[in-house]
Amino acid sequence: MPDAQGRTIVDCHTHLMWYPDHVGQQYAEEALASKLIKLKYSGGEAYAGRLDLHSYDAKPEDHWQVSEPADRVVVFGLQAKAVGVWVPNEVIADYVRQHPEKLVGWASVDPNEPDCVEQLVHCVEHLGLSGLKLGPVYQHFDPQDRKHWPLFAKCRELGLPIMWHQGTTFPSRARLNWGLPLQLEDIAMDFPDLRMIVAHLGHPWEEDLVVLIRKCPNVYSDISAVHYRPWRYWQAMVTAMEYGVTHKLLLASDFPSGTIANVINGLRNVNKPVEGTGLPKIPTEIQDQIIYENWKAFFPEWA
């Protein structure tokens, strides 16, 4: 439900997956190591001692428990055999059917699969999913290769938005050379009506992400999973402010990497690294817009 002031919170980026059903051991081990580093620099050392290979589990009951602060939540899996992750789209659809008043399910298909377009149509027509999650670094595909254009054309035809993981990541089997935000420019120009979100401010290529979303009307970014690195986060947000694109930043948790509550807390503390200095600050008004307002432009059907 909206808060006392009638404001609605949308979390546009959450996952379902758990070890060992959907995630291989190597991926789980590397996810654990990554989470320990994040906690070290974000004040969560005390919690770190309780982590194990299930620390990145995102089961429906866990997801539902932490989603309470949000009024609308986008949830998806990931299909990326190259790094040892495969979440059936039926898992997402079954969960969303339990809470249709709040949850919005998106599909994930691997663009390397010869029938990926047909799979996507099945996800929409038979499972009721309404968006697409892609991650070239995980799925090992070149987002500039025109052989994938039929998939993007089908998204445009069906009115499906795309969430891109276009940035760095922890798995040793990931292909970072396909993770640069600017590699989405040709797609955005050839499909200007296609709504796309780039996750995590495209870190560590935040500057490239900022100039991409400035020039591409229907390309946005989310701020999930970046507050764990306070200095980079502040720099990225100041860059977005100076280029005039903070209205294109969306609130997201990337659960299980984070929760919507700690992402909001991280945003409220974005200026902490420069307290007491003359360096630029992110005004409360911009923070409020990211939390309560910016989603309306990307998801007008929910406004």
Contacts in CASP RR format, 6 or more apart in sequence:
PFRMAT RR
TARGET T0000
AUTHOR 0000-0000-0000
METHOD contacts of the structure
MODEL  1
MPDAQGRTIVDCHTHLMWYPDHVGQQYAEEALASKLIKLKYSGGEAYAGR
LDLHSYDAKPEDHWQVSEPADRVVVFGLQAKAVGVWVPNEVIADYVRQHP
EKLVGWASVDPNEPDCVEQLVHCVEHLGLSGLKLGPVYQHFDPQDRKHWP
LFAKCRELGLPIMWHQGTTFPSRARLNWGLPLQLEDIAMDFPDLRMIVAH
LGHPWEEDLVVLIRKCPNVYSDISAVHYRPWRYWQAMVTAMEYGVTHKLL
LASDFPSGTIANVINGLRNVNKPVEGTGLPKIPTEIQDQIIYENWKAFFP
EWA
1 71 0 8 1.000
2 8 0 8 1.000
2 71 0 8 1.000
3 9 0 8 1.000
7 291 0 8 1.000
7 292 0 8 1.000
8 71 0 8 1.000
8 72 0 8 1.000
8 292 0 8 1.000
8 295 0 8 1.000
8 302 0 8 1.000
9 69 0 8 1.000
9 70 0 8 1.000
9 71 0 8 1.000
9 72 0 8 1.000
9 251 0 8 1.000
9 260 0 8 1.000
9 291 0 8 1.000
9 292 0 8 1.000
10 70 0 8 1.000
10 71 0 8 1.000
10 72 0 8 1.000
10 73 0 8 1.000
10 74 0 8 1.000
10 250 0 8 1.000
10 251 0 8 1.000
10 295 0 8 1.000
10 299 0 8 1.000
10 302 0 8 1.000
11 67 0 8 1.000
11 70 0 8 1.000
11 72 0 8 1.000
11 73 0 8 1.000
11 74 0 8 1.000
11 251 0 8 1.000
11 252 0 8 1.000
11 253 0 8 1.000
11 255 0 8 1.000
11 260 0 8 1.000
12 74 0 8 1.000
12 163 0 8 1.000
12 197 0 8 1.000
12 222 0 8 1.000
12 250 0 8 1.000
12 251 0 8 1.000
12 252 0 8 1.000
12 295 0 8 1.000
12 298 0 8 1.000
12 299 0 8 1.000
13 74 0 8 1.000
13 163 0 8 1.000
13 197 0 8 1.000
13 199 0 8 1.000
13 222 0 8 1.000
13 224 0 8 1.000
13 252 0 8 1.000
13 253 0 8 1.000
13 254 0 8 1.000
14 58 0 8 1.000
14 63 0 8 1.000
14 67 0 8 1.000
14 73 0 8 1.000
14 74 0 8 1.000
14 75 0 8 1.000
14 76 0 8 1.000
14 252 0 8 1.000
14 253 0 8 1.000
14 254 0 8 1.000
14 255 0 8 1.000
15 58 0 8 1.000
15 75 0 8 1.000
15 76 0 8 1.000
15 77 0 8 1.000
15 78 0 8 1.000
15 87 0 8 1.000
15 254 0 8 1.000
15 255 0 8 1.000
15 256 0 8 1.000
16 58 0 8 1.000
16 59 0 8 1.000
16 60 0 8 1.000
16 63 0 8 1.000
16 75 0 8 1.000
16 76 0 8 1.000
16 77 0 8 1.000
16 87 0 8 1.000
16 91 0 8 1.000
16 92 0 8 1.000
16 95 0 8 1.000
17 23 0 8 1.000
17 56 0 8 1.000
17 57 0 8 1.000
17 58 0 8 1.000
17 77 0 8 1.000
17 78 0 8 1.000
17 85 0 8 1.000
17 87 0 8 1.000
18 54 0 8 1.000
18 57 0 8 1.000
18 58 0 8 1.000
18 59 0 8 1.000
19 25 0 8 1.000
19 27 0 8 1.000
19 28 0 8 1.000
19 53 0 8 1.000
19 54 0 8 1.000
19 56 0 8 1.000
19 57 0 8 1.000
20 28 0 8 1.000
22 77 0 8 1.000
22 85 0 8 1.000
22 86 0 8 1.000
22 87 0 8 1.000
22 88 0 8 1.000
22 91 0 8 1.000
23 31 0 8 1.000
23 56 0 8 1.000
23 84 0 8 1.000
23 85 0 8 1.000
24 84 0 8 1.000
24 85 0 8 1.000
25 53 0 8 1.000
26 84 0 8 1.000
26 171 0 8 1.000
26 172 0 8 1.000
26 173 0 8 1.000
27 83 0 8 1.000
27 84 0 8 1.000
27 85 0 8 1.000
27 171 0 8 1.000
28 53 0 8 1.000
28 54 0 8 1.000
28 56 0 8 1.000
29 53 0 8 1.000
30 170 0 8 1.000
30 171 0 8 1.000
30 172 0 8 1.000
31 55 0 8 1.000
31 56 0 8 1.000
31 170 0 8 1.000
31 171 0 8 1.000
32 51 0 8 1.000
32 52 0 8 1.000
32 53 0 8 1.000
32 55 0 8 1.000
32 56 0 8 1.000
33 170 0 8 1.000
34 170 0 8 1.000
35 48 0 8 1.000
35 51 0 8 1.000
35 55 0 8 1.000
35 56 0 8 1.000
35 257 0 8 1.000
36 48 0 8 1.000
36 51 0 8 1.000
38 228 0 8 1.000
38 229 0 8 1.000
38 257 0 8 1.000
39 45 0 8 1.000
39 47 0 8 1.000
39 48 0 8 1.000
39 228 0 8 1.000
40 48 0 8 1.000
41 228 0 8 1.000
41 229 0 8 1.000
41 230 0 8 1.000
42 227 0 8 1.000
42 228 0 8 1.000
42 229 0 8 1.000
42 230 0 8 1.000
55 256 0 8 1.000
56 256 0 8 1.000
56 257 0 8 1.000
57 256 0 8 1.000
58 255 0 8 1.000
58 256 0 8 1.000
60 95 0 8 1.000
60 98 0 8 1.000
62 256 0 8 1.000
63 75 0 8 1.000
63 95 0 8 1.000
63 255 0 8 1.000
63 256 0 8 1.000
64 99 0 8 1.000
66 253 0 8 1.000
66 255 0 8 1.000
66 259 0 8 1.000
66 260 0 8 1.000
66 261 0 8 1.000
67 73 0 8 1.000
67 102 0 8 1.000
67 103 0 8 1.000
67 255 0 8 1.000
67 260 0 8 1.000
69 260 0 8 1.000
69 261 0 8 1.000
69 264 0 8 1.000
70 102 0 8 1.000
70 260 0 8 1.000
71 102 0 8 1.000
72 102 0 8 1.000
72 104 0 8 1.000
72 295 0 8 1.000
72 299 0 8 1.000
72 302 0 8 1.000
73 102 0 8 1.000
73 103 0 8 1.000
73 104 0 8 1.000
74 104 0 8 1.000
74 105 0 8 1.000
74 106 0 8 1.000
74 163 0 8 1.000
75 92 0 8 1.000
75 95 0 8 1.000
75 96 0 8 1.000
75 103 0 8 1.000
75 104 0 8 1.000
75 105 0 8 1.000
75 106 0 8 1.000
76 92 0 8 1.000
76 105 0 8 1.000
76 106 0 8 1.000
76 107 0 8 1.000
76 108 0 8 1.000
76 129 0 8 1.000
76 131 0 8 1.000
76 133 0 8 1.000
76 163 0 8 1.000
77 87 0 8 1.000
77 89 0 8 1.000
77 91 0 8 1.000
77 92 0 8 1.000
77 106 0 8 1.000
77 108 0 8 1.000
77 133 0 8 1.000
78 85 0 8 1.000
78 86 0 8 1.000
78 87 0 8 1.000
78 108 0 8 1.000
78 133 0 8 1.000
78 135 0 8 1.000
78 138 0 8 1.000
79 85 0 8 1.000
79 86 0 8 1.000
79 87 0 8 1.000
79 89 0 8 1.000
79 108 0 8 1.000
79 109 0 8 1.000
79 110 0 8 1.000
79 139 0 8 1.000
80 86 0 8 1.000
80 110 0 8 1.000
80 135 0 8 1.000
80 138 0 8 1.000
80 139 0 8 1.000
80 140 0 8 1.000
81 110 0 8 1.000
82 138 0 8 1.000
82 139 0 8 1.000
82 140 0 8 1.000
82 173 0 8 1.000
82 175 0 8 1.000
83 138 0 8 1.000
83 171 0 8 1.000
83 173 0 8 1.000
83 174 0 8 1.000
84 173 0 8 1.000
85 138 0 8 1.000
87 108 0 8 1.000
89 107 0 8 1.000
89 108 0 8 1.000
89 109 0 8 1.000
89 119 0 8 1.000
89 123 0 8 1.000
89 127 0 8 1.000
89 129 0 8 1.000
90 127 0 8 1.000
92 105 0 8 1.000
92 106 0 8 1.000
92 107 0 8 1.000
92 127 0 8 1.000
92 129 0 8 1.000
93 105 0 8 1.000
93 123 0 8 1.000
93 127 0 8 1.000
93 128 0 8 1.000
93 129 0 8 1.000
95 103 0 8 1.000
96 103 0 8 1.000
96 104 0 8 1.000
96 105 0 8 1.000
96 128 0 8 1.000
96 129 0 8 1.000
104 130 0 8 1.000
105 128 0 8 1.000
105 129 0 8 1.000
105 130 0 8 1.000
105 131 0 8 1.000
106 129 0 8 1.000
106 130 0 8 1.000
106 131 0 8 1.000
106 132 0 8 1.000
106 133 0 8 1.000
106 161 0 8 1.000
106 163 0 8 1.000
107 119 0 8 1.000
107 120 0 8 1.000
107 123 0 8 1.000
107 124 0 8 1.000
107 127 0 8 1.000
107 129 0 8 1.000
107 131 0 8 1.000
107 132 0 8 1.000
107 133 0 8 1.000
108 132 0 8 1.000
108 133 0 8 1.000
108 134 0 8 1.000
109 116 0 8 1.000
109 119 0 8 1.000
109 120 0 8 1.000
109 123 0 8 1.000
109 132 0 8 1.000
109 151 0 8 1.000
110 116 0 8 1.000
110 139 0 8 1.000
110 141 0 8 1.000
111 134 0 8 1.000
111 139 0 8 1.000
111 141 0 8 1.000
111 148 0 8 1.000
111 151 0 8 1.000
112 139 0 8 1.000
112 140 0 8 1.000
112 141 0 8 1.000
113 119 0 8 1.000
116 151 0 8 1.000
117 150 0 8 1.000
117 151 0 8 1.000
117 154 0 8 1.000
120 132 0 8 1.000
120 151 0 8 1.000
120 154 0 8 1.000
120 155 0 8 1.000
120 158 0 8 1.000
120 160 0 8 1.000
121 154 0 8 1.000
121 158 0 8 1.000
123 129 0 8 1.000
124 130 0 8 1.000
124 131 0 8 1.000
124 158 0 8 1.000
124 160 0 8 1.000
130 160 0 8 1.000
131 155 0 8 1.000
131 160 0 8 1.000
131 161 0 8 1.000
131 162 0 8 1.000
131 163 0 8 1.000
132 155 0 8 1.000
132 160 0 8 1.000
132 161 0 8 1.000
132 162 0 8 1.000
132 163 0 8 1.000
133 162 0 8 1.000
133 163 0 8 1.000
133 165 0 8 1.000
134 143 0 8 1.000
134 162 0 8 1.000
134 163 0 8 1.000
134 164 0 8 1.000
134 165 0 8 1.000
135 164 0 8 1.000
135 165 0 8 1.000
135 166 0 8 1.000
136 142 0 8 1.000
136 143 0 8 1.000
136 164 0 8 1.000
136 165 0 8 1.000
136 166 0 8 1.000
136 175 0 8 1.000
136 178 0 8 1.000
136 179 0 8 1.000
136 183 0 8 1.000
137 165 0 8 1.000
137 166 0 8 1.000
137 167 0 8 1.000
137 168 0 8 1.000
137 169 0 8 1.000
137 174 0 8 1.000
137 175 0 8 1.000
137 176 0 8 1.000
137 178 0 8 1.000
137 179 0 8 1.000
138 165 0 8 1.000
138 169 0 8 1.000
138 171 0 8 1.000
138 174 0 8 1.000
140 175 0 8 1.000
140 178 0 8 1.000
141 148 0 8 1.000
141 178 0 8 1.000
142 148 0 8 1.000
142 178 0 8 1.000
142 183 0 8 1.000
143 164 0 8 1.000
143 166 0 8 1.000
143 178 0 8 1.000
143 179 0 8 1.000
143 183 0 8 1.000
143 184 0 8 1.000
143 187 0 8 1.000
144 183 0 8 1.000
144 186 0 8 1.000
149 190 0 8 1.000
152 162 0 8 1.000
152 187 0 8 1.000
152 190 0 8 1.000
152 191 0 8 1.000
152 194 0 8 1.000
153 191 0 8 1.000
154 160 0 8 1.000
155 161 0 8 1.000
155 162 0 8 1.000
155 191 0 8 1.000
155 194 0 8 1.000
156 191 0 8 1.000
156 193 0 8 1.000
156 194 0 8 1.000
159 195 0 8 1.000
161 194 0 8 1.000
161 195 0 8 1.000
161 196 0 8 1.000
161 197 0 8 1.000
161 298 0 8 1.000
162 194 0 8 1.000
162 195 0 8 1.000
162 196 0 8 1.000
162 197 0 8 1.000
163 196 0 8 1.000
163 197 0 8 1.000
163 199 0 8 1.000
164 184 0 8 1.000
164 196 0 8 1.000
164 197 0 8 1.000
164 198 0 8 1.000
164 199 0 8 1.000
165 179 0 8 1.000
165 199 0 8 1.000
165 200 0 8 1.000
166 179 0 8 1.000
166 180 0 8 1.000
166 181 0 8 1.000
166 183 0 8 1.000
166 184 0 8 1.000
166 198 0 8 1.000
166 199 0 8 1.000
166 202 0 8 1.000
166 209 0 8 1.000
167 176 0 8 1.000
167 179 0 8 1.000
167 180 0 8 1.000
167 181 0 8 1.000
167 199 0 8 1.000
167 200 0 8 1.000
167 202 0 8 1.000
167 203 0 8 1.000
167 204 0 8 1.000
167 205 0 8 1.000
168 176 0 8 1.000
168 179 0 8 1.000
168 203 0 8 1.000
168 204 0 8 1.000
169 176 0 8 1.000
179 205 0 8 1.000
180 205 0 8 1.000
180 208 0 8 1.000
181 198 0 8 1.000
181 202 0 8 1.000
181 205 0 8 1.000
181 208 0 8 1.000
181 209 0 8 1.000
181 212 0 8 1.000
182 205 0 8 1.000
182 208 0 8 1.000
182 212 0 8 1.000
184 196 0 8 1.000
184 198 0 8 1.000
184 212 0 8 1.000
184 219 0 8 1.000
185 212 0 8 1.000
185 216 0 8 1.000
187 194 0 8 1.000
187 196 0 8 1.000
188 194 0 8 1.000
188 196 0 8 1.000
188 212 0 8 1.000
188 216 0 8 1.000
188 218 0 8 1.000
188 219 0 8 1.000
189 216 0 8 1.000
192 216 0 8 1.000
192 217 0 8 1.000
192 218 0 8 1.000
193 218 0 8 1.000
194 218 0 8 1.000
195 218 0 8 1.000
195 220 0 8 1.000
195 298 0 8 1.000
196 216 0 8 1.000
196 218 0 8 1.000
196 219 0 8 1.000
196 220 0 8 1.000
197 219 0 8 1.000
197 220 0 8 1.000
197 221 0 8 1.000
197 222 0 8 1.000
197 250 0 8 1.000
197 298 0 8 1.000
198 209 0 8 1.000
198 212 0 8 1.000
198 213 0 8 1.000
198 219 0 8 1.000
198 220 0 8 1.000
198 221 0 8 1.000
198 222 0 8 1.000
199 221 0 8 1.000
199 222 0 8 1.000
199 224 0 8 1.000
199 225 0 8 1.000
199 252 0 8 1.000
199 254 0 8 1.000
200 221 0 8 1.000
200 222 0 8 1.000
200 223 0 8 1.000
200 224 0 8 1.000
200 225 0 8 1.000
200 226 0 8 1.000
200 254 0 8 1.000
201 209 0 8 1.000
201 221 0 8 1.000
201 222 0 8 1.000
201 223 0 8 1.000
201 226 0 8 1.000
201 236 0 8 1.000
201 240 0 8 1.000
201 249 0 8 1.000
202 208 0 8 1.000
202 209 0 8 1.000
202 221 0 8 1.000
203 225 0 8 1.000
203 226 0 8 1.000
203 229 0 8 1.000
203 232 0 8 1.000
203 236 0 8 1.000
204 232 0 8 1.000
206 232 0 8 1.000
206 235 0 8 1.000
206 236 0 8 1.000
206 239 0 8 1.000
206 240 0 8 1.000
207 239 0 8 1.000
209 221 0 8 1.000
210 236 0 8 1.000
210 239 0 8 1.000
210 240 0 8 1.000
210 243 0 8 1.000
210 245 0 8 1.000
211 243 0 8 1.000
212 219 0 8 1.000
213 219 0 8 1.000
213 220 0 8 1.000
213 221 0 8 1.000
213 245 0 8 1.000
213 248 0 8 1.000
214 243 0 8 1.000
214 244 0 8 1.000
214 245 0 8 1.000
214 248 0 8 1.000
219 248 0 8 1.000
220 248 0 8 1.000
220 249 0 8 1.000
220 250 0 8 1.000
220 294 0 8 1.000
220 297 0 8 1.000
220 298 0 8 1.000
221 248 0 8 1.000
221 249 0 8 1.000
221 250 0 8 1.000
222 249 0 8 1.000
222 250 0 8 1.000
222 251 0 8 1.000
222 252 0 8 1.000
222 254 0 8 1.000
223 237 0 8 1.000
223 249 0 8 1.000
223 250 0 8 1.000
223 251 0 8 1.000
223 252 0 8 1.000
223 263 0 8 1.000
223 267 0 8 1.000
223 290 0 8 1.000
224 252 0 8 1.000
224 253 0 8 1.000
224 254 0 8 1.000
224 257 0 8 1.000
224 258 0 8 1.000
224 263 0 8 1.000
225 254 0 8 1.000
225 257 0 8 1.000
225 258 0 8 1.000
226 232 0 8 1.000
226 233 0 8 1.000
226 236 0 8 1.000
227 233 0 8 1.000
227 262 0 8 1.000
227 263 0 8 1.000
227 265 0 8 1.000
227 266 0 8 1.000
227 267 0 8 1.000
227 269 0 8 1.000
227 270 0 8 1.000
230 269 0 8 1.000
230 270 0 8 1.000
230 272 0 8 1.000
230 273 0 8 1.000
231 273 0 8 1.000
233 266 0 8 1.000
233 270 0 8 1.000
234 270 0 8 1.000
234 271 0 8 1.000
234 273 0 8 1.000
234 274 0 8 1.000
234 282 0 8 1.000
237 246 0 8 1.000
237 270 0 8 1.000
237 282 0 8 1.000
238 279 0 8 1.000
238 280 0 8 1.000
238 282 0 8 1.000
240 246 0 8 1.000
240 249 0 8 1.000
241 280 0 8 1.000
241 282 0 8 1.000
241 286 0 8 1.000
242 280 0 8 1.000
246 282 0 8 1.000
246 286 0 8 1.000
246 289 0 8 1.000
246 290 0 8 1.000
247 289 0 8 1.000
247 294 0 8 1.000
247 297 0 8 1.000
248 294 0 8 1.000
248 297 0 8 1.000
249 290 0 8 1.000
249 294 0 8 1.000
250 290 0 8 1.000
250 294 0 8 1.000
250 295 0 8 1.000
250 298 0 8 1.000
251 260 0 8 1.000
251 263 0 8 1.000
251 264 0 8 1.000
251 267 0 8 1.000
251 290 0 8 1.000
251 291 0 8 1.000
251 294 0 8 1.000
251 295 0 8 1.000
252 260 0 8 1.000
252 263 0 8 1.000
253 259 0 8 1.000
253 260 0 8 1.000
253 262 0 8 1.000
253 263 0 8 1.000
264 291 0 8 1.000
267 287 0 8 1.000
267 290 0 8 1.000
267 291 0 8 1.000
268 287 0 8 1.000
270 282 0 8 1.000
270 287 0 8 1.000
271 281 0 8 1.000
271 282 0 8 1.000
274 280 0 8 1.000
274 281 0 8 1.000
295 302 0 8 1.000
296 302 0 8 1.000
296 303 0 8 1.000
END
